[in-house]
Amino acid sequence: MNSIDAITLKSEYVPDPHLVIRIDGTPLDSLLASAFPERLFSGLVPTLLDWIDDDRQRQIVWERILPSDCKSSVAPILMCPDDLDFWCTIVVAEISAAPDVIHWMRLGMDDSKREDLPDEIGKNVDWLDGIGPFTFDRDHYSRMLDTFRQSAQPKHVT
């Protein structure tokens, strides 16, 4: 089983410390950057931060990040810190929920057409081979989400 939590760190392009998602002790953007050094994953920030201005986009993130038991969803999990919306780089996770565990089946880059956003995010995905799947204890996953909920951090402006 993998570990997941949220801790406050500085990331590559955001000067102020902010919450990041860690998997097995490594920030998710760093994990992706190590697995795919040719891609620009380093410095992406969690969509769970309270930094997205668009209410519909924020709603989609929170609706999809924890599907109902025996259901799955494709949730936006990382975004570009410059734009802080779905219109730039978005990493998504295919998430499946069971009573005791949450599975991130695979990760990928959203490849939706601009005119299909925000509601169709996750419909067209360039899935990343060689990373995942991840399985998290449901209680730990819920604690990670609660950390983001309880920390309404001010939006970063670049």
MARZA-539079 format. One record per residue: x, y, z of N, C-alpha, C in turn. Coordinates in Angstrom, 1 decimal. Example, Ala and Ser with C-alpha at 12.3 -4.5 7.8 and 13.67 -1.06 7.14 Angstrom:
residues 2
<n_px: 13.2; n_py: -5.7; n_pz: 7.8; ca_px: 12.3; ca_py: -4.5; ca_pz: 7.8; c_px: 13.2; c_py: -3.3; c_pz: 7.8>
<n_px: 12.8; n_py: -2.2; n_pz: 7.1; ca_px: 13.7; ca_py: -1.1; ca_pz: 7.1; c_px: 12.9; c_py: 0.0; c_pz: 7.9>
end
This chain:
residues 158
<n_px: 0.8; n_py: -1.2; n_pz: 0.0; ca_px: 0.0; ca_py: 0.0; ca_pz: 0.0; c_px: 0.9; c_py: 1.2; c_pz: 0.0>
<n_px: 0.5; n_py: 2.3; n_pz: -0.7; ca_px: 1.2; ca_py: 3.5; ca_pz: -0.8; c_px: 0.7; c_py: 4.5; c_pz: 0.3>
<n_px: 1.6; n_py: 5.4; n_pz: 0.6; ca_px: 1.2; ca_py: 6.4; ca_pz: 1.6; c_px: 0.9; c_py: 7.7; c_pz: 0.8>
<n_px: 0.0; n_py: 8.5; n_pz: 1.4; ca_px: -0.4; ca_py: 9.8; ca_pz: 0.8; c_px: -0.6; c_py: 10.8; c_pz: 1.9>
<n_px: -0.1; n_py: 12.0; n_pz: 1.7; ca_px: -0.4; ca_py: 13.1; ca_pz: 2.7; c_px: -0.3; c_py: 14.4; c_pz: 2.0>
<n_px: -0.6; n_py: 15.5; n_pz: 2.7; ca_px: -0.4; ca_py: 16.8; ca_pz: 2.3; c_px: 0.5; c_py: 17.5; c_pz: 3.3>
<n_px: 1.6; n_py: 18.1; n_pz: 2.8; ca_px: 2.4; ca_py: 18.9; ca_pz: 3.7; c_px: 2.8; c_py: 20.2; c_pz: 3.0>
<n_px: 3.2; n_py: 21.2; n_pz: 3.8; ca_px: 3.6; ca_py: 22.5; ca_pz: 3.3; c_px: 5.0; c_py: 22.5; c_pz: 2.9>
<n_px: 5.3; n_py: 22.9; n_pz: 1.6; ca_px: 6.6; ca_py: 23.0; ca_pz: 1.0; c_px: 6.6; c_py: 24.1; c_pz: 0.0>
<n_px: 7.8; n_py: 24.5; n_pz: -0.3; ca_px: 8.0; ca_py: 25.5; ca_pz: -1.5; c_px: 8.1; c_py: 24.6; c_pz: -2.7>
<n_px: 7.5; n_py: 25.1; n_pz: -3.8; ca_px: 7.7; ca_py: 24.3; ca_pz: -5.1; c_px: 8.5; c_py: 25.2; c_pz: -6.0>
<n_px: 8.8; n_py: 24.7; n_pz: -7.2; ca_px: 9.8; ca_py: 25.3; ca_pz: -8.1; c_px: 9.4; c_py: 26.7; c_pz: -8.5>
<n_px: 8.2; n_py: 26.9; n_pz: -8.8; ca_px: 7.8; ca_py: 28.2; ca_pz: -9.4; c_px: 6.9; c_py: 29.1; c_pz: -8.4>
<n_px: 6.6; n_py: 28.6; n_pz: -7.3; ca_px: 5.8; ca_py: 29.4; ca_pz: -6.3; c_px: 6.7; c_py: 29.7; c_pz: -5.1>
<n_px: 7.0; n_py: 31.0; n_pz: -4.9; ca_px: 7.9; ca_py: 31.4; ca_pz: -3.9; c_px: 7.5; c_py: 31.2; c_pz: -2.5>
<n_px: 6.2; n_py: 31.1; n_pz: -2.2; ca_px: 5.7; ca_py: 30.9; ca_pz: -0.9; c_px: 5.4; c_py: 29.5; c_pz: -0.6>
<n_px: 5.7; n_py: 28.9; n_pz: 0.5; ca_px: 5.3; ca_py: 27.6; ca_pz: 0.9; c_px: 3.8; c_py: 27.4; c_pz: 0.7>
<n_px: 3.4; n_py: 26.2; n_pz: 0.3; ca_px: 2.0; ca_py: 25.9; ca_pz: 0.1; c_px: 1.8; c_py: 24.3; c_pz: 0.2>
<n_px: 0.6; n_py: 23.9; n_pz: 0.3; ca_px: 0.3; ca_py: 22.5; ca_pz: 0.4; c_px: 0.7; c_py: 21.7; c_pz: -0.9>
<n_px: 1.3; n_py: 20.6; n_pz: -0.7; ca_px: 1.6; ca_py: 19.7; ca_pz: -1.9; c_px: 1.1; c_py: 18.3; c_pz: -1.5>
<n_px: 0.8; n_py: 17.5; n_pz: -2.5; ca_px: 0.5; ca_py: 16.1; ca_pz: -2.3; c_px: 1.8; c_py: 15.3; c_pz: -2.3>
<n_px: 2.0; n_py: 14.5; n_pz: -1.3; ca_px: 3.1; ca_py: 13.6; ca_pz: -1.3; c_px: 2.6; c_py: 12.1; c_pz: -1.4>
<n_px: 3.3; n_py: 11.4; n_pz: -2.2; ca_px: 3.1; ca_py: 9.9; ca_pz: -2.3; c_px: 4.3; c_py: 9.2; c_pz: -1.9>
<n_px: 4.2; n_py: 8.3; n_pz: -1.0; ca_px: 5.4; ca_py: 7.6; ca_pz: -0.5; c_px: 6.6; c_py: 8.6; c_pz: -0.1>
<n_px: 6.2; n_py: 9.7; n_pz: 0.4; ca_px: 7.2; ca_py: 10.7; ca_pz: 0.9; c_px: 7.8; c_py: 11.6; c_pz: -0.1>
<n_px: 7.3; n_py: 11.5; n_pz: -1.4; ca_px: 7.8; ca_py: 12.4; ca_pz: -2.4; c_px: 6.7; c_py: 13.3; c_pz: -3.0>
<n_px: 6.9; n_py: 14.6; n_pz: -3.1; ca_px: 5.9; ca_py: 15.4; ca_pz: -3.7; c_px: 5.5; c_py: 14.9; c_pz: -5.1>
<n_px: 4.2; n_py: 14.9; n_pz: -5.4; ca_px: 3.7; ca_py: 14.3; ca_pz: -6.6; c_px: 4.3; c_py: 14.9; c_pz: -7.9>
<n_px: 4.5; n_py: 16.3; n_pz: -7.9; ca_px: 5.2; ca_py: 16.9; ca_pz: -9.1; c_px: 6.6; c_py: 16.3; c_pz: -9.3>
<n_px: 7.3; n_py: 16.2; n_pz: -8.2; ca_px: 8.7; ca_py: 15.6; ca_pz: -8.2; c_px: 8.7; c_py: 14.2; c_pz: -8.7>
<n_px: 7.7; n_py: 13.4; n_pz: -8.2; ca_px: 7.6; ca_py: 12.0; ca_pz: -8.6; c_px: 7.4; c_py: 11.9; c_pz: -10.1>
<n_px: 6.5; n_py: 12.7; n_pz: -10.6; ca_px: 6.3; ca_py: 12.7; ca_pz: -12.1; c_px: 7.5; c_py: 13.2; c_pz: -12.8>
<n_px: 8.1; n_py: 14.3; n_pz: -12.3; ca_px: 9.3; ca_py: 14.9; ca_pz: -13.0; c_px: 10.5; c_py: 13.8; c_pz: -13.1>
<n_px: 10.6; n_py: 13.0; n_pz: -12.0; ca_px: 11.7; ca_py: 12.0; ca_pz: -12.0; c_px: 11.4; c_py: 10.9; c_pz: -13.0>
<n_px: 10.1; n_py: 10.5; n_pz: -13.1; ca_px: 9.7; ca_py: 9.4; ca_pz: -14.0; c_px: 9.7; c_py: 9.9; c_pz: -15.5>
<n_px: 9.4; n_py: 11.2; n_pz: -15.7; ca_px: 9.3; ca_py: 11.8; ca_pz: -17.0; c_px: 10.1; c_py: 13.1; c_pz: -17.1>
<n_px: 11.4; n_py: 13.0; n_pz: -17.1; ca_px: 12.3; ca_py: 14.2; ca_pz: -17.1; c_px: 12.1; c_py: 15.1; c_pz: -18.3>
<n_px: 11.6; n_py: 14.5; n_pz: -19.4; ca_px: 11.4; ca_py: 15.2; ca_pz: -20.7; c_px: 10.2; c_py: 16.1; c_pz: -20.7>
<n_px: 9.3; n_py: 15.9; n_pz: -19.7; ca_px: 8.0; ca_py: 16.6; ca_pz: -19.6; c_px: 8.2; c_py: 17.7; c_pz: -18.5>
<n_px: 7.3; n_py: 18.7; n_pz: -18.5; ca_px: 7.4; ca_py: 19.8; ca_pz: -17.6; c_px: 6.5; c_py: 19.6; c_pz: -16.4>
<n_px: 6.8; n_py: 18.6; n_pz: -15.5; ca_px: 5.9; ca_py: 18.3; ca_pz: -14.4; c_px: 6.4; c_py: 19.0; c_pz: -13.1>
<n_px: 7.7; n_py: 19.3; n_pz: -13.0; ca_px: 8.2; ca_py: 19.9; ca_pz: -11.8; c_px: 7.6; c_py: 21.3; c_pz: -11.6>
<n_px: 7.1; n_py: 21.5; n_pz: -10.4; ca_px: 6.5; ca_py: 22.8; ca_pz: -10.1; c_px: 5.0; c_py: 22.9; c_pz: -10.3>
<n_px: 4.3; n_py: 21.8; n_pz: -10.8; ca_px: 2.9; ca_py: 21.9; ca_pz: -10.9; c_px: 2.3; c_py: 21.8; c_pz: -9.5>
<n_px: 1.2; n_py: 22.5; n_pz: -9.3; ca_px: 0.6; ca_py: 22.6; ca_pz: -7.9; c_px: -0.7; c_py: 21.8; c_pz: -7.9>
<n_px: -1.2; n_py: 21.4; n_pz: -6.7; ca_px: -2.4; ca_py: 20.7; ca_pz: -6.5; c_px: -3.6; c_py: 21.5; c_pz: -6.9>
<n_px: -4.6; n_py: 20.9; n_pz: -7.6; ca_px: -5.8; ca_py: 21.5; ca_pz: -7.9; c_px: -6.7; c_py: 21.7; c_pz: -6.6>
<n_px: -6.3; n_py: 21.0; n_pz: -5.6; ca_px: -7.1; ca_py: 21.0; ca_pz: -4.3; c_px: -6.8; c_py: 22.3; c_pz: -3.5>
<n_px: -5.8; n_py: 23.0; n_pz: -3.9; ca_px: -5.5; ca_py: 24.3; ca_pz: -3.3; c_px: -6.7; c_py: 25.2; c_pz: -3.6>
<n_px: -7.0; n_py: 26.2; n_pz: -2.8; ca_px: -8.1; ca_py: 27.1; ca_pz: -3.0; c_px: -7.7; c_py: 28.3; c_pz: -4.0>
<n_px: -7.0; n_py: 27.9; n_pz: -5.1; ca_px: -6.4; ca_py: 28.9; ca_pz: -5.9; c_px: -7.1; c_py: 29.1; c_pz: -7.3>
<n_px: -8.0; n_py: 28.1; n_pz: -7.6; ca_px: -8.8; ca_py: 28.2; ca_pz: -8.8; c_px: -9.9; c_py: 29.2; c_pz: -8.7>
<n_px: -10.0; n_py: 30.2; n_pz: -9.5; ca_px: -11.0; ca_py: 31.3; ca_pz: -9.4; c_px: -12.4; c_py: 30.8; c_pz: -9.9>
<n_px: -12.4; n_py: 29.9; n_pz: -10.9; ca_px: -13.6; ca_py: 29.5; ca_pz: -11.5; c_px: -14.3; c_py: 28.5; c_pz: -10.6>
<n_px: -15.6; n_py: 28.9; n_pz: -10.2; ca_px: -16.3; ca_py: 28.0; ca_pz: -9.3; c_px: -16.6; c_py: 26.7; c_pz: -9.8>
<n_px: -16.9; n_py: 26.6; n_pz: -11.1; ca_px: -17.3; ca_py: 25.3; ca_pz: -11.8; c_px: -16.0; c_py: 24.4; c_pz: -11.8>
<n_px: -14.9; n_py: 24.9; n_pz: -12.1; ca_px: -13.7; ca_py: 24.1; ca_pz: -12.1; c_px: -13.3; c_py: 23.6; c_pz: -10.7>
<n_px: -13.5; n_py: 24.4; n_pz: -9.7; ca_px: -13.2; ca_py: 24.0; ca_pz: -8.3; c_px: -14.2; c_py: 22.9; c_pz: -7.9>
<n_px: -15.5; n_py: 23.1; n_pz: -8.3; ca_px: -16.5; ca_py: 22.1; ca_pz: -8.0; c_px: -16.2; c_py: 20.7; c_pz: -8.7>
<n_px: -15.7; n_py: 20.7; n_pz: -9.9; ca_px: -15.3; ca_py: 19.5; ca_pz: -10.6; c_px: -14.2; c_py: 18.8; c_pz: -9.8>
<n_px: -13.2; n_py: 19.5; n_pz: -9.4; ca_px: -12.1; ca_py: 18.9; ca_pz: -8.6; c_px: -12.6; c_py: 18.2; c_pz: -7.4>
<n_px: -13.4; n_py: 18.8; n_pz: -6.6; ca_px: -13.9; ca_py: 18.2; ca_pz: -5.4; c_px: -14.9; c_py: 17.2; c_pz: -5.6>
<n_px: -15.7; n_py: 17.2; n_pz: -6.7; ca_px: -16.7; ca_py: 16.2; ca_pz: -7.0; c_px: -16.0; c_py: 14.9; c_pz: -7.4>
<n_px: -14.8; n_py: 15.0; n_pz: -8.1; ca_px: -14.2; ca_py: 13.8; ca_pz: -8.6; c_px: -13.1; c_py: 13.2; c_pz: -7.8>
<n_px: -12.5; n_py: 14.0; n_pz: -6.9; ca_px: -11.3; ca_py: 13.5; ca_pz: -6.1; c_px: -11.6; c_py: 12.3; c_pz: -5.2>
<n_px: -12.9; n_py: 12.2; n_pz: -4.8; ca_px: -13.3; ca_py: 11.0; ca_pz: -4.0; c_px: -14.6; c_py: 10.5; c_pz: -4.5>
<n_px: -14.5; n_py: 9.5; n_pz: -5.4; ca_px: -15.8; ca_py: 8.9; ca_pz: -6.0; c_px: -16.5; c_py: 8.1; c_pz: -4.9>
<n_px: -17.8; n_py: 7.9; n_pz: -5.1; ca_px: -18.5; ca_py: 7.0; ca_pz: -4.2; c_px: -18.0; c_py: 5.6; c_pz: -4.3>
<n_px: -18.2; n_py: 4.8; n_pz: -3.2; ca_px: -17.7; ca_py: 3.4; ca_pz: -3.2; c_px: -18.2; c_py: 2.7; c_pz: -4.5>
<n_px: -17.2; n_py: 1.9; n_pz: -5.0; ca_px: -17.4; ca_py: 1.0; ca_pz: -6.2; c_px: -17.6; c_py: 1.9; c_pz: -7.4>
<n_px: -17.3; n_py: 3.1; n_pz: -7.4; ca_px: -17.4; ca_py: 4.0; ca_pz: -8.6; c_px: -16.0; c_py: 4.5; c_pz: -8.9>
<n_px: -15.8; n_py: 5.1; n_pz: -10.1; ca_px: -14.6; ca_py: 5.7; ca_pz: -10.4; c_px: -14.8; c_py: 7.1; c_pz: -11.1>
<n_px: -13.7; n_py: 7.8; n_pz: -11.2; ca_px: -13.8; ca_py: 9.1; ca_pz: -11.8; c_px: -12.4; c_py: 9.5; c_pz: -12.3>
<n_px: -12.4; n_py: 10.5; n_pz: -13.2; ca_px: -11.1; ca_py: 11.0; ca_pz: -13.6; c_px: -11.0; c_py: 12.5; c_pz: -13.1>
<n_px: -10.1; n_py: 12.7; n_pz: -12.1; ca_px: -10.0; ca_py: 14.0; ca_pz: -11.4; c_px: -8.8; c_py: 14.7; c_pz: -11.8>
<n_px: -8.9; n_py: 16.0; n_pz: -12.0; ca_px: -7.7; ca_py: 16.9; ca_pz: -12.1; c_px: -7.0; c_py: 17.0; c_pz: -10.8>
<n_px: -5.7; n_py: 16.7; n_pz: -10.8; ca_px: -5.0; ca_py: 16.7; ca_pz: -9.5; c_px: -3.8; c_py: 17.7; c_pz: -9.5>
<n_px: -3.2; n_py: 18.0; n_pz: -10.6; ca_px: -2.1; ca_py: 19.0; ca_pz: -10.6; c_px: -2.4; c_py: 20.0; c_pz: -11.8>
<n_px: -2.0; n_py: 21.2; n_pz: -11.5; ca_px: -2.2; ca_py: 22.3; ca_pz: -12.6; c_px: -0.9; c_py: 23.2; c_pz: -12.6>
<n_px: -0.9; n_py: 24.0; n_pz: -13.7; ca_px: 0.2; ca_py: 25.0; ca_pz: -13.9; c_px: 0.0; c_py: 26.1; c_pz: -12.8>
<n_px: 1.1; n_py: 26.5; n_pz: -12.1; ca_px: 0.9; ca_py: 27.6; ca_pz: -11.1; c_px: 0.8; c_py: 29.0; c_pz: -11.8>
<n_px: 1.0; n_py: 29.1; n_pz: -13.0; ca_px: 0.9; ca_py: 30.4; ca_pz: -13.7; c_px: -0.5; c_py: 30.7; c_pz: -14.0>
<n_px: -1.3; n_py: 29.7; n_pz: -14.5; ca_px: -2.7; ca_py: 30.0; ca_pz: -14.9; c_px: -3.7; c_py: 29.6; c_pz: -13.9>
<n_px: -3.4; n_py: 28.6; n_pz: -13.1; ca_px: -4.3; ca_py: 28.1; ca_pz: -12.0; c_px: -5.8; c_py: 27.9; c_pz: -12.5>
<n_px: -5.8; n_py: 27.1; n_pz: -13.7; ca_px: -7.1; ca_py: 26.8; ca_pz: -14.2; c_px: -6.9; c_py: 25.5; c_pz: -15.1>
<n_px: -8.0; n_py: 25.1; n_pz: -15.7; ca_px: -8.0; ca_py: 23.9; ca_pz: -16.6; c_px: -7.5; c_py: 24.2; c_pz: -18.0>
<n_px: -7.2; n_py: 25.4; n_pz: -18.3; ca_px: -6.8; ca_py: 25.8; ca_pz: -19.7; c_px: -5.4; c_py: 25.5; c_pz: -20.0>
<n_px: -4.5; n_py: 25.2; n_pz: -19.0; ca_px: -3.1; ca_py: 25.0; ca_pz: -19.2; c_px: -2.8; c_py: 23.5; c_pz: -19.0>
<n_px: -1.6; n_py: 23.2; n_pz: -18.4; ca_px: -1.2; ca_py: 21.9; ca_pz: -18.1; c_px: -2.0; c_py: 21.3; c_pz: -17.0>
<n_px: -2.7; n_py: 20.2; n_pz: -17.2; ca_px: -3.5; ca_py: 19.5; ca_pz: -16.1; c_px: -3.1; c_py: 18.0; c_pz: -16.1>
<n_px: -2.7; n_py: 17.6; n_pz: -14.9; ca_px: -2.5; ca_py: 16.1; ca_pz: -14.7; c_px: -3.7; c_py: 15.6; c_pz: -14.0>
<n_px: -4.2; n_py: 14.5; n_pz: -14.5; ca_px: -5.4; ca_py: 13.8; ca_pz: -14.0; c_px: -5.1; c_py: 12.5; c_pz: -13.5>
<n_px: -5.9; n_py: 12.0; n_pz: -12.6; ca_px: -5.8; ca_py: 10.6; ca_pz: -12.0; c_px: -7.1; c_py: 9.9; c_pz: -12.2>
<n_px: -7.1; n_py: 8.7; n_pz: -12.7; ca_px: -8.3; ca_py: 7.8; ca_pz: -12.7; c_px: -8.4; c_py: 7.2; c_pz: -11.3>
<n_px: -9.4; n_py: 7.6; n_pz: -10.6; ca_px: -9.6; ca_py: 7.2; ca_pz: -9.2; c_px: -10.7; c_py: 6.3; c_pz: -9.0>
<n_px: -10.5; n_py: 5.2; n_pz: -8.3; ca_px: -11.5; ca_py: 4.2; ca_pz: -8.0; c_px: -11.6; c_py: 4.1; c_pz: -6.5>
<n_px: -12.8; n_py: 4.0; n_pz: -5.9; ca_px: -13.0; ca_py: 3.9; ca_pz: -4.5; c_px: -13.6; c_py: 2.6; c_pz: -4.1>
<n_px: -13.0; n_py: 2.1; n_pz: -3.0; ca_px: -13.5; ca_py: 0.9; ca_pz: -2.3; c_px: -13.8; c_py: 1.3; c_pz: -0.9>
<n_px: -14.5; n_py: 0.4; n_pz: -0.1; ca_px: -14.7; ca_py: 0.8; ca_pz: 1.3; c_px: -13.5; c_py: 1.2; c_pz: 2.1>
<n_px: -12.4; n_py: 0.5; n_pz: 1.9; ca_px: -11.2; ca_py: 0.7; ca_pz: 2.8; c_px: -10.0; c_py: 1.3; c_pz: 2.1>
<n_px: -10.1; n_py: 1.4; n_pz: 0.7; ca_px: -8.9; ca_py: 1.9; ca_pz: 0.0; c_px: -9.4; c_py: 2.8; c_pz: -1.2>
<n_px: -8.5; n_py: 3.6; n_pz: -1.6; ca_px: -8.7; ca_py: 4.5; ca_pz: -2.8; c_px: -7.5; c_py: 4.1; c_pz: -3.7>
<n_px: -7.9; n_py: 3.8; n_pz: -5.0; ca_px: -6.9; ca_py: 3.5; ca_pz: -6.0; c_px: -6.8; c_py: 4.6; c_pz: -7.0>
<n_px: -5.6; n_py: 5.0; n_pz: -7.3; ca_px: -5.3; ca_py: 5.9; ca_pz: -8.4; c_px: -4.8; c_py: 4.9; c_pz: -9.5>
<n_px: -5.6; n_py: 4.5; n_pz: -10.4; ca_px: -5.4; ca_py: 3.4; ca_pz: -11.4; c_px: -4.3; c_py: 3.9; c_pz: -12.3>
<n_px: -4.3; n_py: 5.1; n_pz: -12.8; ca_px: -3.3; ca_py: 5.6; ca_pz: -13.7; c_px: -3.4; c_py: 7.2; c_pz: -13.7>
<n_px: -2.3; n_py: 7.8; n_pz: -14.1; ca_px: -2.1; ca_py: 9.2; ca_pz: -14.2; c_px: -1.9; c_py: 9.6; c_pz: -15.7>
<n_px: -2.3; n_py: 10.8; n_pz: -16.0; ca_px: -2.1; ca_py: 11.2; ca_pz: -17.4; c_px: -2.3; c_py: 12.7; c_pz: -17.5>
<n_px: -2.0; n_py: 13.2; n_pz: -18.7; ca_px: -2.1; ca_py: 14.6; ca_pz: -19.1; c_px: -3.4; c_py: 14.8; c_pz: -19.8>
<n_px: -4.2; n_py: 15.7; n_pz: -19.3; ca_px: -5.5; ca_py: 16.0; ca_pz: -20.0; c_px: -5.2; c_py: 16.5; c_pz: -21.3>
<n_px: -6.0; n_py: 16.0; n_pz: -22.3; ca_px: -5.8; ca_py: 16.5; ca_pz: -23.7; c_px: -7.1; c_py: 16.9; c_pz: -24.3>
<n_px: -8.0; n_py: 17.5; n_pz: -23.4; ca_px: -9.3; ca_py: 18.0; ca_pz: -23.9; c_px: -9.1; c_py: 19.2; c_pz: -24.8>
<n_px: -10.1; n_py: 19.3; n_pz: -25.6; ca_px: -10.2; ca_py: 20.5; ca_pz: -26.5; c_px: -10.7; c_py: 21.7; c_pz: -25.6>
<n_px: -10.2; n_py: 22.9; n_pz: -25.8; ca_px: -10.6; ca_py: 24.0; ca_pz: -25.0; c_px: -12.1; c_py: 24.2; c_pz: -25.0>
<n_px: -12.7; n_py: 24.0; n_pz: -26.1; ca_px: -14.2; ca_py: 24.3; ca_pz: -26.1; c_px: -15.0; c_py: 23.2; c_pz: -25.3>
<n_px: -14.3; n_py: 22.1; n_pz: -24.9; ca_px: -15.0; ca_py: 21.1; ca_pz: -24.1; c_px: -14.8; c_py: 21.3; c_pz: -22.6>
<n_px: -14.0; n_py: 22.3; n_pz: -22.3; ca_px: -13.7; ca_py: 22.5; ca_pz: -20.8; c_px: -14.7; c_py: 23.5; c_pz: -20.2>
<n_px: -15.0; n_py: 23.4; n_pz: -19.0; ca_px: -14.3; ca_py: 22.5; ca_pz: -18.0; c_px: -15.0; c_py: 21.2; c_pz: -17.8>
<n_px: -16.3; n_py: 21.0; n_pz: -18.2; ca_px: -17.0; ca_py: 19.8; ca_pz: -17.9; c_px: -16.4; c_py: 18.5; c_pz: -18.5>
<n_px: -15.8; n_py: 18.6; n_pz: -19.6; ca_px: -15.3; ca_py: 17.4; ca_pz: -20.3; c_px: -13.8; c_py: 17.1; c_pz: -19.9>
<n_px: -13.3; n_py: 17.8; n_pz: -18.9; ca_px: -11.9; ca_py: 17.5; ca_pz: -18.5; c_px: -11.8; c_py: 16.0; c_pz: -18.1>
<n_px: -10.7; n_py: 15.4; n_pz: -18.6; ca_px: -10.5; ca_py: 14.0; ca_pz: -18.3; c_px: -11.2; c_py: 13.0; c_pz: -19.3>
<n_px: -11.8; n_py: 13.5; n_pz: -20.3; ca_px: -12.4; ca_py: 12.7; ca_pz: -21.3; c_px: -11.4; c_py: 12.2; c_pz: -22.3>
<n_px: -10.5; n_py: 13.1; n_pz: -22.6; ca_px: -9.4; ca_py: 12.8; ca_pz: -23.5; c_px: -8.1; c_py: 12.9; c_pz: -22.8>
<n_px: -7.4; n_py: 11.8; n_pz: -22.6; ca_px: -6.2; ca_py: 11.8; ca_pz: -21.7; c_px: -5.0; c_py: 11.1; c_pz: -22.4>
<n_px: -3.9; n_py: 11.7; n_pz: -22.3; ca_px: -2.6; ca_py: 11.0; ca_pz: -22.7; c_px: -2.1; c_py: 10.3; c_pz: -21.4>
<n_px: -2.4; n_py: 9.0; n_pz: -21.3; ca_px: -2.1; ca_py: 8.3; ca_pz: -20.1; c_px: -0.6; c_py: 8.0; c_pz: -20.0>
<n_px: 0.0; n_py: 8.1; n_pz: -18.9; ca_px: 1.4; ca_py: 8.0; ca_pz: -18.7; c_px: 1.8; c_py: 6.6; c_pz: -18.3>
<n_px: 2.6; n_py: 5.9; n_pz: -19.1; ca_px: 3.0; ca_py: 4.5; ca_pz: -18.8; c_px: 4.2; c_py: 4.6; c_pz: -17.8>
<n_px: 4.3; n_py: 3.7; n_pz: -16.9; ca_px: 5.5; ca_py: 3.6; ca_pz: -16.1; c_px: 5.3; c_py: 4.3; c_pz: -14.7>
<n_px: 4.1; n_py: 4.7; n_pz: -14.4; ca_px: 3.9; ca_py: 5.3; ca_pz: -13.1; c_px: 2.5; c_py: 4.9; c_pz: -12.6>
<n_px: 2.5; n_py: 4.5; n_pz: -11.3; ca_px: 1.2; ca_py: 3.9; ca_pz: -10.8; c_px: 1.0; c_py: 2.5; c_pz: -11.2>
<n_px: 0.0; n_py: 1.9; n_pz: -10.8; ca_px: -1.1; ca_py: 2.4; ca_pz: -10.0; c_px: -0.7; c_py: 2.6; c_pz: -8.5>
<n_px: -1.4; n_py: 3.4; n_pz: -7.8; ca_px: -1.2; ca_py: 3.6; ca_pz: -6.4; c_px: -2.5; c_py: 3.2; c_pz: -5.6>
<n_px: -2.2; n_py: 2.6; n_pz: -4.4; ca_px: -3.4; ca_py: 2.3; ca_pz: -3.5; c_px: -3.1; c_py: 2.9; c_pz: -2.2>
<n_px: -4.1; n_py: 3.6; n_pz: -1.7; ca_px: -4.0; ca_py: 4.4; ca_pz: -0.5; c_px: -5.1; c_py: 3.9; c_pz: 0.5>
<n_px: -4.7; n_py: 3.9; n_pz: 1.8; ca_px: -5.7; ca_py: 3.6; ca_pz: 2.9; c_px: -6.7; c_py: 4.8; c_pz: 2.8>
<n_px: -7.9; n_py: 4.4; n_pz: 2.9; ca_px: -9.0; ca_py: 5.4; ca_pz: 2.7; c_px: -8.9; c_py: 6.5; c_pz: 3.8>
<n_px: -8.6; n_py: 6.1; n_pz: 5.1; ca_px: -8.5; ca_py: 7.1; ca_pz: 6.2; c_px: -7.4; c_py: 8.1; c_pz: 5.9>
<n_px: -6.2; n_py: 7.6; n_pz: 5.4; ca_px: -5.1; ca_py: 8.5; ca_pz: 5.1; c_px: -5.5; c_py: 9.4; c_pz: 4.0>
<n_px: -6.2; n_py: 8.9; n_pz: 3.0; ca_px: -6.6; ca_py: 9.7; ca_pz: 1.8; c_px: -7.6; c_py: 10.8; c_pz: 2.3>
<n_px: -8.5; n_py: 10.4; n_pz: 3.1; ca_px: -9.5; ca_py: 11.4; ca_pz: 3.7; c_px: -8.8; c_py: 12.5; c_pz: 4.5>
<n_px: -7.7; n_py: 12.1; n_pz: 5.3; ca_px: -7.0; ca_py: 13.1; ca_pz: 6.0; c_px: -6.3; c_py: 14.0; c_pz: 5.1>
<n_px: -5.7; n_py: 13.5; n_pz: 4.0; ca_px: -5.0; ca_py: 14.4; ca_pz: 3.0; c_px: -6.0; c_py: 15.4; c_pz: 2.5>
<n_px: -7.2; n_py: 15.0; n_pz: 2.1; ca_px: -8.3; ca_py: 15.9; ca_pz: 1.6; c_px: -8.7; c_py: 16.9; c_pz: 2.6>
<n_px: -8.8; n_py: 16.4; n_pz: 3.9; ca_px: -9.2; ca_py: 17.4; ca_pz: 5.0; c_px: -8.2; c_py: 18.4; c_pz: 5.2>
<n_px: -6.9; n_py: 18.1; n_pz: 5.0; ca_px: -5.8; ca_py: 19.1; ca_pz: 5.2; c_px: -6.0; c_py: 20.2; c_pz: 4.1>
<n_px: -6.4; n_py: 19.9; n_pz: 2.9; ca_px: -6.6; ca_py: 20.9; ca_pz: 1.9; c_px: -7.9; c_py: 21.7; c_pz: 2.2>
<n_px: -8.9; n_py: 21.0; n_pz: 2.6; ca_px: -10.2; ca_py: 21.7; ca_pz: 3.0; c_px: -10.0; c_py: 22.7; c_pz: 4.1>
<n_px: -9.2; n_py: 22.3; n_pz: 5.1; ca_px: -9.0; ca_py: 23.2; ca_pz: 6.2; c_px: -8.0; c_py: 24.3; c_pz: 6.0>
<n_px: -7.4; n_py: 24.3; n_pz: 4.9; ca_px: -6.3; ca_py: 25.3; ca_pz: 4.7; c_px: -6.7; c_py: 26.1; c_pz: 3.4>
<n_px: -7.6; n_py: 27.0; n_pz: 3.6; ca_px: -7.9; ca_py: 27.9; ca_pz: 2.5; c_px: -6.8; c_py: 28.9; c_pz: 2.3>
<n_px: -5.8; n_py: 28.5; n_pz: 1.6; ca_px: -4.6; ca_py: 29.4; ca_pz: 1.4; c_px: -5.0; c_py: 30.5; c_pz: 0.4>
<n_px: -4.4; n_py: 31.7; n_pz: 0.5; ca_px: -4.7; ca_py: 32.7; ca_pz: -0.5; c_px: -4.0; c_py: 32.3; c_pz: -1.8>
<n_px: -4.6; n_py: 32.7; n_pz: -2.9; ca_px: -4.2; ca_py: 32.4; ca_pz: -4.2; c_px: -2.8; c_py: 33.1; c_pz: -4.5>
<n_px: -2.0; n_py: 32.3; n_pz: -5.1; ca_px: -0.6; ca_py: 32.8; ca_pz: -5.5; c_px: -0.8; c_py: 33.5; c_pz: -6.8>
<n_px: -0.1; n_py: 34.6; n_pz: -6.9; ca_px: -0.1; ca_py: 35.4; ca_pz: -8.1; c_px: 1.3; c_py: 35.5; c_pz: -8.6>
<n_px: 1.6; n_py: 35.1; n_pz: -9.9; ca_px: 2.9; ca_py: 35.2; ca_pz: -10.4; c_px: 3.1; c_py: 36.5; c_pz: -11.2>
end
